[in-house]
């Protein structure tokens, strides 16, 4: 057992990091349960399609609305305490939600407000949480540290959590939210055991005023070649990705002839691919530079859109999603590692929030484009758009990716 733990979480990462990892994995399982249970709860309270769609919107809007402010707070306050307070308040909201369900007094409006509050709390907890690893481990170990954190996200949040949430909801609609409440609370207790070192070089507070603090992070991001390239790449590639993936369920039904179960299995294979990427990531980074890893990832993503546009085979689509899942994990971990190595400690929260805006801004714009293209031209049109757009962006960004290096 000791050798297994050492292989999974090497002792050189430190006991504080192990507490952080345990907290992250525990909270991610709770959030994964909510991915399925939240929409199911709203659908059980109303048949109104607009109200049901709001449950999905409330998972996308908070990062755009509160992301920048969350970054400012992370750079001004105790980051561990932010995680504890944000997740503690989420536990209180979940407890209230369970109580209302047990009393049979839950309305759809209250359920939607609760889901919005839970996602908002997650924005603050995630932003501060991402700044903790570089405070706890040596910069040369960030590849391993981030790989373990991302492995927990893929395995528990994306792979195990949603089916468990659906299963618990089928047993009784209070069960998934009671389970999430316990897991989030456990995550607070675990991260409380994480002892943070004093800030490197002494404390450096963000400038007075939220917008001045945000402007400082935007200027720093734009002036740093590697981090600027990352933000631009994530923004433009999430436009193309969002366009294609926004209609993936319709594509699976109309193009591949899959039902609900088949679609679920298809997306699950993406998470399985992410697990394979987890196992290969450490060896891959020892053989290939981070810049070349990201170049290969952009090519894979571009070809993924082309393959989806032309295939009608569920088996081919499944293989594509498996490879794409591995790419998504490797790309995400590399992006986080490059940013954490480059950004000064006192700017980690705000620069991370600029990255969050790039992520979700691209997804929202892409989703709107995908819906319009699929409605007017056909369900494969968003994939052709994604292929063409990605190919152009690869050419434009190719030289810029040379800025991304191990240091």
SULNORQUI-V419729 format. One record per run of one state. SS is the DSSP state (alpha for helix, beta for strand, coil for the rest). FROM is the first residue (numbers start at 0). TO is the last residue. If there is no record, write none. Layout:
BEGIN
SS_FROM_TO, SS_FROM_TO
END
This chain:
BEGIN
coil_0_0, alpha_1_7, coil_8_9, alpha_10_12, coil_13_13, alpha_14_44, coil_45_47, alpha_48_75, coil_76_77, alpha_78_101, coil_102_106, alpha_107_129, coil_130_131, alpha_132_135, coil_136_137, alpha_138_170, coil_171_173, alpha_174_190, coil_191_208, alpha_209_222, coil_223_223, alpha_224_244, coil_245_246, alpha_247_253, coil_254_258, alpha_259_286, coil_287_288, alpha_289_309, coil_310_312, alpha_313_341, coil_342_343, alpha_344_375, coil_376_379, alpha_380_396, coil_397_398, alpha_399_402, coil_403_406
END
